[in-house]
């Protein structure tokens, strides 16, 4: 229905042209004022005629009002003292406002909301105000109508996105942003809609364009609210594939848990902590895995805790699942210190994106889980946690889902009966199953899924009737058992015991003995632990569903017990008094295992072969379990034997949390150990590694450990391998205040492995001192020696060190050769962390070679596959930075400006900014921004100040002394900024000269010294540059550091 008065287009009255500009202007003024709002005669005259008023404005207005009433009705305009007011709501402007108000009462995705908003927008018939021919009210009408229409379209766009019609909604918002290039509200709505549609990178691009437009047009920056929205998109975007860790494919259909799944989903939507609680055998783990598999969260991480026996193991298990490594990108010896504390790194990893964390089997470490869960929920707002436990966590955030037994009826649709029949037919496809008997049988089993499955396995050789009779007899026997035990637990135990009774005596003994191992086991491990041949007993245990078979990565087979079965086996050990014997068999296996696989490590630090390292990694959980047992039992000599091999494997893996965790206890153990209880060289190895761990962590026990090192080395004499002697002497030199690689004054003789050790230490020290050529010579020597000695890990590490040295010295072709040599070795050791760290070196080398297409593909992969760990976050940030460098290299300055902004914003967490990579990226960004990017001057000044202050702080806080290449790299970036300020040209020239002698890293094109020296010659002149380089080279090495810090800090 047409409005009596329309102003949303050419002004109309009673659906006809209002006639004449004065009449149109009068109607527009009254409609804008609103129904019942009186406008005085002078005010109306000003709005209708402006300065060109008629001789008698009051009479002219009376004439216009009379004509309007004649057309629209006498009530259309009301007379009031001193003026006139609109007397009707029947205007298109009022209708549009009313429809908007009604729509805003409805939810975003409500179809009626969309209908109302479309109806309001449809009231526009053209551009309001264009027919008012310069009347003063024209501009006001056009502005108000435009604001209302933009608001309506914004609301409609949001409603369309919420209802799944994202394409149309985003199209509207893109038009609004283009029409209003300075409107932050329109741009914020577009950014939000793009993010909700899974197009966060495009949303980030919207912000970058707006930032540039505001800077160019107004000389301002986006509002804090919009900056925060941009940061949220950076933190929450999920450009790559979804992350799934520990989520297992379902082996078969999950039967009878539809209601539980529905309840769990609802709880997970409303609560951030949900515990699936119930007795053993109810299927808590299976239900949690199903929820994990169907979750739409960008990241889902499942952490099994069944093998964790102490609260302190909870964070280690979470970190291990997340793949958190202690290695830093670059992995230099001097950088092996505790990275931010493990809790902070777990928080950083989980906070990278919306995550569902599943903690499975919590009951035995319930206090540790409760503490860590509370801390994680407080620290990571985007985190939800699902736990399974026999008891609740009992913290305020928890919602508990009690898991009930399966429903039982004598129909094939009843969950318990269906589960039994499907599993029974899997065991014997032609079996005849009476549903009444099956239902009674399931009732006897209390509807416990695990018990039902174990009983159904008996159908291979028995009928359901026979199974039922056997169960009746068994439950009769149980009446004299522990009546305090929960009924369901006794039911499950009865079924497991039935399977136990069907085993041969050897198989029973095997199940009990193997229950000591929490990490599963191989057939070879079972052979070593058991007193009988393992083949037949393992097959029997598998056939009785008491062992699961798991195929590991290389096709090998391992066996694992369900936790309830393992508990049953352990109880049998305790009942028969055989627990000590079982432990002794496992300890004997562990010691023989490390003696076999760790023999080479006694001759050379980290001398494990790839095969030995992989075998140790596979048995890691069992070996740590044994080490914990030995430490608790004060069996010092055996603990030392195990630690000396495990510790070296941890060093190769980069597992410094575990390495450090046992350092202090091992020093205590060595202190109490009689001299003749352990081989003297093993004692030296243990105390050297323990002291190093304490030094890395800052534990005051380090001083005590170093005293033991001196004593143990003296006692070992010639029994100690020269390479370990050299490492011990070097460690003692550090204890006296020297650097780790201070080997030039140490006697290492002609032993080839000692010479290899000396080369590695010398290379690290020279690199830290900024002497890249000396470091490279030592790295090459180490590589050749390692190859001749078949020390593969040392060979790989030497090649990796040479690759980094070549890359940072602007020799990318040589770096690529060394990278390939290192990769071959790291693949043998399955050293994924080292291979990941190599990628950014490779990518930078590709860029420096001008191979931007290959580099772009590599850095894109890093952003997609960086993972959840802190290292993953860093690698993802490096990927973003590399893509920015690639854009700049290809001449895409605008794209590079946006890309650099995204890369630096990716270091949002303070934990990430402590990464050694961050200062390099910061220096490269300041350099690129000063030289080529379209970054506002005020913003660049913030980054320049951040580069200076962070570099100075990092250099002064480092216990080992200043890392000269880090300082040199910062000076490269800062010089680019300083040279472009007339008052700082001299200092900028000195900065680039000092960067050269400090060994500044040239891993990226933006840090190329040749380019920066060319800049210096352009701004300061070639003679000034030559003098600066000569003066810098003449400085004593220690004075170079002091001068570099002074140049950065004297502003």
ABEGO torsion letter per residue (X at the ends): XBBABBABEBBBBGGBBAEEAAAAAAAAAAAAAEBGBBBBAAAAAAAAAEABBBABAAAAAAAAAAAAAAAAEAAABBBBBGEBBBABABBAAAAAAAAAAAAAABBAABAAAAAAAAAAAAABAEBBGAAAGGBAAAAAAAAAAAAAAAAAAAAAAAAAAAAGBAAAAAAAAAAAAAABAABAAAAAAAAAAAAAAGAAAAAAAAAAAAAAAAAAAAGBBBBAAAAAAAAAAAAABBABBBBBBGBBBBABBBBGAAAAAAAAAAAAAABABBBBBEBBGAGAAAAAAAAAAABABABBBBBBAAABABAAAAAAAAAAAAGBBABBBGGBAAABBBBBBAAAAAAAAAAABBBBBBBBGAAAAAAAAAAAAAAAAAABAABBBBBBBABBAGBAABBBBBBBBBBBBBBAABAAAAAAAAAAAAABAABBBBAAAAAAAAAAAGGBAAAAAAAAAAAAABBAAAAAAAAAAAAAAAAABBAABBAAAAAAAAAAAAAAAABBAAAAAAAAAAAABAAEBBAAAAAAABABBAAAAAAAAAAAGABBBBBBAAGBBBBBBBAAAAAAAAAAAAAAGAAAAAAAAAAAAAAAAAAAAAAAAAABBGABBAAAAAAAAAAAAAAAAAAAAAAAAGBAAAAAAAAAAAAAAAAAAGBAAAAAAAAAAAAAAAAABBAAABBAAAAAAAAAAAAAAAAAAGBAAAAAAAAAAAAAAAAAEAABBAAAAAAAAAAAAAAAGBBAABAAABBAEABAAAAAAAAAAAAAAAAAAGBAAAAAAAAAAAAAAAAAAGBAAAAAAAAAAAAAAAAAAGBAAAAAAAAAAAAAAAAAAGBAAAAAAAAAAAAAAAAAAGBAAAAAAAAAAAAAAAEABAAAAAAAAAAAAAAAAAAAAAGBAAAAAAAAAAAAAAAABAAAAABAAAAAAAAAAAAAAAAABBBBAAAAAAAAAAAAAAAAAAAAABAAEBBAAAAAAAAAAAAAAAAABAAAAAAAAAAAAAAAAAGBBAABAAABAAAAAAAAAAAAEAAAAAAAAAAAAABBAAAAAAAAAAAAAAX
